[in-house]
Amino acid sequence: MKIKDILKKMTIEEKVYQLCSVYITDLIENGEISKQLLKKELKFGIGQISRVYGGIKNIEPEKAKEYVEKIQKFLKEETKLGIPAIIHEECLSGFLTNKATSFPQIIGIASSFNPSLVFKMTQVIRRQMRNAGVHHGLSPVLDVCYDPRWGRTEETFGEDPYLCAIMGLNYVKGLQGEDLKDGIIATGKHFAAHGFSEGGRNICPVHIGERELRDIFLLPFEVCVKLGKLKSIMNAYHDIDGIPCACSKKLLTEILRNQWGFDGIVVSDYGAIKMLKTVHSVAKDDIECALLSLRAGIDIELPRKECYPVLIEYVKKGVIKEKEIDNVVERVLKIKQELGLFEENRSYFIDFDRQEDRKLAYEITKETFVLLKNDGILPLKDIKSVSLIGPSVNNPRNYFGDYAYTAHLNLEKPSVECKTILEVFESKGIEIYYEKGCEIYDFNKDNFEKAIEIGKKGDVIIFVGGDKSGFVSDCTCGEGKDSHNLKLPGVQEELILKLAETGKPLIVVLITGRPYILTEIVDKVNAIVECWFPGEETGNAIFDMLFGKFSPSGKLPISFPKYVGQLAVYYHRKPVSKERNYVYSDNKPLFPFGFGLSYSSFEYFNFNVKPKKIKAGDEFFVSISIKNTGKMEGKEVVQLYIRKKFSSCVLPSLLLKGFCKVDLKVNEVKTIEFKVPSEILSFTDENLKIKIEQGIYEIMVGSSSQDIKFKDEIEIKGDKFLKNRKVFFSEFTLK
């Protein structure tokens, strides 16, 4: 049946309920789906069902599947129109449910600088979710993060719009698939600029100009809409210049739909519509909340039907035209049609964490580790005994990011098999001495002396600490866990400094969700490895990395400051921001964007840029050769940066415009050639027009944003204005 025909048969109640959702716990009584609650909550049908798999602690997947089957059966057989619901769930670093594969947190994925890994990961997530009867994933997070005090830093792809865009695009393509009938709707969030909130605090106002908004913060969303055919957008909680994103018609309709051609659905972040009254004070009651959001462009209210049901009464009173509702309902029904829900007759089944899924999790994890310092101690060799110290040595709860089921539901035991670092070390025949020393976040130093004595016994000390991600009171990062400083939580730094005084070789392994200030410890330890939240393969991957089974190949997707007072230190700050120092400090980060060491070494040579003069709209080529000059196989991320030397508007000091991760055996040489369309150098000018501007551009290739190996220049002749950006990335070939 055609959507127009369905609309003609619908009452206003049935229409409005397609714009609403119900949280799974509202349908459960005494541990079972209640027929009485189904009749009460779903009598007119429903647009979405929220969190069937991830909304209940320790729920067995088979039980959740049973809930899905009962809900859909009721909707198909006992409502007048028989329209199934879209079932949605979180899926940031894996399908958020018990026993599903837990991949590394997204900030770690970004560190891989390997978009193909994101695609492979989301293909697995897609299979696991769709087989379980889920249709809509509330990921990826496309926020460009400027302030690591923000607790949700760990959920982002970092501080660079190009990296966020290409990683996000691969996430969307992997999750949605080629045909949505077998895919999962991806949701770009949080629209927009959630990653630069006032004081780094969640939901707080964002202070940016429109040019920066469009060229930096909107870019990943624009890419995913135009190139990825993204089918869902979620609004951000905050306001921009006094307009909450949840009621911004400019964002949700004018830019998203009219300028970019978005044809999917916009869903509210959880409770965001009600917050127009309770937080932002731009609406005085539920109907004003509903009207502001609906007319701005939010199609479905998540996670519960709080404000939108009031629309029914106001349509009947003639205050709202039914056509307004029809336009939105039509979009929702169209998405259900694209998903194949009207004719879907498949059996749901649980298909979690196959052997090949776990193998992929390990392969991805290997590429997320960033070696920040190494005086030659790594990889470890001829080590007979190790002193393992720190709060995360034997606590697998600390290995998971905030939107992994284990952390999200604060489980005492991980929802998937996950060997601790201690367990893996003990299985390798090495003499192990272990002491926790301290917790992640308290100020008790009673076990310091014991930890120091244990530290003296091993040939080397390995300290493992950092963060605990999640939502409960002792968590130190994750959603709502914003920090006023960036010192390692609790007394961890003090313990590291005490261990350094023993004179024993000391390796610091950080399992964190954000960059921390390492200024006090960096010169007192032998090695530092940033591992982020590696997920279910943490223990195996960290052991193999430390003992040289593979070389770390991650690069930082976000800068590490020296002091919290330097913020923000993102690498592409404008020239004046990078030139001005403080009285007692410079303004350079301790570790910059794109930085990461290897157990091997690499030589760059044969740099070439051609042609040196092009017309706006044409392309040019950048080539570089690279040789592995070290003693073991390794991977290097070759990074292409570009800046305009003089421009009509103040532009970033440099921007990433291409990268290539190269796998090289010892003494092997490869040549990378980047094909760079000049369209990716366009920017929004003072009249808000997209412009490729004539002038001189500096072309740079290096191993980080600060380690530039070669520079050259090209000249672009003539300005060119673009009605609509269509090209966003350079391409590369390997020879």
Helices and strands as residue ranges (DSSP letters): H 3-9, H 12-17, E 21-23, G 24-27, E 28-29, E 32-33, H 35-41, E 48-50, H 61-78, E 86-89, H 106-111, H 115-131, E 136-137, G 151-155, H 161-176, G 180-182, E 187-191, G 194-196, G 198-200, H 210-212, I 213-217, H 219-226, E 232-235, E 239-240, E 243-244, G 245-247, H 249-249, I 250-259, E 265-267, H 275-278, H 286-296, H 310-316, H 322-339, H 355-366, E 370-374, E 385-389, G 396-399, H 405-408, H 421-426, E 431-435, H 448-457, E 460-466, H 492-500, E 506-511, E 527-530, G 535-537, H 538-546, G 564-566, H 575-579, E 602-610, E 613-615, E 619-628, E 634-644, E 655-664, E 669-677, G 678-681, E 683-684, E 690-692, E 695-702, E 708-717, E 720-722, E 731-734
